[in-house]
Amino acid sequence: MVWEIAELTIKPGQEAGFEAAVARAKPLFERARGCTAMQIQRSIERPNVYRLIVEWATVEDHMVHFRGSPDFQEWRSLVGAYFESPPAVEHTERVL
């Protein structure tokens, strides 16, 4: 398993709209090939910063299958207007 961790900085004052859009987009992840879990966490210290954490079977499930799908385009159309800056995305794997 690998985890996609994306830091999402949202335009100030747009947090509620972003959270509603993410709720609508959740099924896009749930039906994606290789996706086993998805969550959004909100920073306490920086309330307009969120972390999208998605568990994928492989990096390719995220970068090839999901990113190349119409569902990814729908995700971006639902949430993209809320981004203050482009997301910072990385993949991690469990070490311990």
LOTIVEX-320616 format. One record per residue (C-alpha): residue in one letter; x, y, z; residue number from 1. Coordinates in nm, 2 decimals. Example, Ala and Ser with C-alpha at 12.3 -4.5 7.8 and 13.67 -1.06 7.14 Angstrom:
2
+------+--------+--------+--------+-----+
| type |     c1 |     c2 |     c3 | seq |
+------+--------+--------+--------+-----+
|    a |   1.23 |  -0.45 |   0.78 |   1 |
|    s |   1.37 |  -0.11 |   0.71 |   2 |
+------+--------+--------+--------+-----+
//
This chain:
96
+------+--------+--------+--------+-----+
| type |     c1 |     c2 |     c3 | seq |
+------+--------+--------+--------+-----+
|    m |   0.00 |   0.00 |   0.00 |   1 |
|    v |   0.10 |   0.36 |  -0.07 |   2 |
|    w |  -0.05 |   0.68 |   0.06 |   3 |
|    e |  -0.10 |   0.99 |  -0.15 |   4 |
|    i |  -0.07 |   1.29 |   0.08 |   5 |
|    a |  -0.17 |   1.62 |  -0.08 |   6 |
|    e |  -0.15 |   1.95 |   0.10 |   7 |
|    l |  -0.44 |   2.17 |  -0.02 |   8 |
|    t |  -0.44 |   2.54 |   0.06 |   9 |
|    i |  -0.78 |   2.68 |   0.02 |  10 |
|    k |  -0.88 |   3.05 |  -0.04 |  11 |
|    p |  -0.96 |   3.21 |   0.30 |  12 |
|    g |  -1.33 |   3.21 |   0.36 |  13 |
|    q |  -1.40 |   2.93 |   0.12 |  14 |
|    e |  -1.35 |   2.64 |   0.36 |  15 |
|    a |  -1.71 |   2.55 |   0.40 |  16 |
|    g |  -1.76 |   2.54 |   0.02 |  17 |
|    f |  -1.45 |   2.33 |  -0.02 |  18 |
|    e |  -1.57 |   2.08 |   0.24 |  19 |
|    a |  -1.91 |   2.05 |   0.08 |  20 |
|    a |  -1.74 |   1.99 |  -0.26 |  21 |
|    v |  -1.51 |   1.72 |  -0.11 |  22 |
|    a |  -1.82 |   1.54 |   0.03 |  23 |
|    r |  -1.97 |   1.54 |  -0.32 |  24 |
|    a |  -1.64 |   1.41 |  -0.46 |  25 |
|    k |  -1.58 |   1.13 |  -0.22 |  26 |
|    p |  -1.76 |   0.86 |  -0.43 |  27 |
|    l |  -1.51 |   0.94 |  -0.71 |  28 |
|    f |  -1.23 |   0.80 |  -0.49 |  29 |
|    e |  -1.43 |   0.52 |  -0.34 |  30 |
|    r |  -1.49 |   0.37 |  -0.69 |  31 |
|    a |  -1.14 |   0.43 |  -0.82 |  32 |
|    r |  -0.92 |   0.13 |  -0.90 |  33 |
|    g |  -0.69 |   0.05 |  -0.61 |  34 |
|    c |  -0.83 |   0.30 |  -0.37 |  35 |
|    t |  -0.89 |   0.15 |  -0.03 |  36 |
|    a |  -0.94 |   0.46 |   0.19 |  37 |
|    m |  -0.97 |   0.84 |   0.16 |  38 |
|    q |  -0.99 |   1.11 |   0.41 |  39 |
|    i |  -0.95 |   1.49 |   0.44 |  40 |
|    q |  -0.79 |   1.64 |   0.75 |  41 |
|    r |  -0.79 |   2.01 |   0.84 |  42 |
|    s |  -0.50 |   2.19 |   1.00 |  43 |
|    i |  -0.58 |   2.34 |   1.34 |  44 |
|    e |  -0.31 |   2.60 |   1.32 |  45 |
|    r |  -0.38 |   2.69 |   0.96 |  46 |
|    p |  -0.76 |   2.64 |   0.91 |  47 |
|    n |  -0.74 |   2.70 |   0.54 |  48 |
|    v |  -0.49 |   2.41 |   0.49 |  49 |
|    y |  -0.61 |   2.06 |   0.44 |  50 |
|    r |  -0.45 |   1.72 |   0.38 |  51 |
|    l |  -0.60 |   1.48 |   0.14 |  52 |
|    i |  -0.48 |   1.13 |   0.24 |  53 |
|    v |  -0.57 |   0.85 |   0.00 |  54 |
|    e |  -0.46 |   0.49 |   0.04 |  55 |
|    w |  -0.38 |   0.32 |  -0.29 |  56 |
|    a |  -0.27 |  -0.03 |  -0.38 |  57 |
|    t |   0.00 |   0.11 |  -0.60 |  58 |
|    v |   0.14 |   0.45 |  -0.72 |  59 |
|    e |   0.02 |   0.36 |  -1.07 |  60 |
|    d |  -0.34 |   0.33 |  -0.94 |  61 |
|    h |  -0.32 |   0.69 |  -0.85 |  62 |
|    m |  -0.09 |   0.84 |  -1.11 |  63 |
|    v |  -0.20 |   0.64 |  -1.41 |  64 |
|    h |  -0.55 |   0.50 |  -1.36 |  65 |
|    f |  -0.71 |   0.77 |  -1.14 |  66 |
|    r |  -0.53 |   1.07 |  -1.28 |  67 |
|    g |  -0.61 |   0.96 |  -1.63 |  68 |
|    s |  -0.97 |   0.91 |  -1.56 |  69 |
|    p |  -1.28 |   1.12 |  -1.61 |  70 |
|    d |  -1.34 |   1.09 |  -1.23 |  71 |
|    f |  -1.01 |   1.29 |  -1.17 |  72 |
|    q |  -1.14 |   1.56 |  -1.41 |  73 |
|    e |  -1.46 |   1.57 |  -1.21 |  74 |
|    w |  -1.27 |   1.59 |  -0.88 |  75 |
|    r |  -1.07 |   1.89 |  -1.01 |  76 |
|    s |  -1.38 |   2.06 |  -1.15 |  77 |
|    l |  -1.56 |   2.02 |  -0.81 |  78 |
|    v |  -1.27 |   2.15 |  -0.59 |  79 |
|    g |  -1.02 |   2.33 |  -0.81 |  80 |
|    a |  -1.18 |   2.67 |  -0.78 |  81 |
|    y |  -1.12 |   2.66 |  -0.41 |  82 |
|    f |  -0.74 |   2.61 |  -0.43 |  83 |
|    e |  -0.53 |   2.92 |  -0.34 |  84 |
|    s |  -0.23 |   2.75 |  -0.49 |  85 |
|    p |  -0.16 |   2.42 |  -0.66 |  86 |
|    p |  -0.16 |   2.12 |  -0.43 |  87 |
|    a |   0.17 |   1.97 |  -0.31 |  88 |
|    v |   0.14 |   1.60 |  -0.36 |  89 |
|    e |   0.37 |   1.31 |  -0.25 |  90 |
|    h |   0.35 |   0.94 |  -0.21 |  91 |
|    t |   0.46 |   0.76 |   0.11 |  92 |
|    e |   0.49 |   0.40 |   0.22 |  93 |
|    r |   0.50 |   0.25 |   0.56 |  94 |
|    v |   0.84 |   0.19 |   0.71 |  95 |
|    l |   0.75 |   0.08 |   1.06 |  96 |
+------+--------+--------+--------+-----+
//
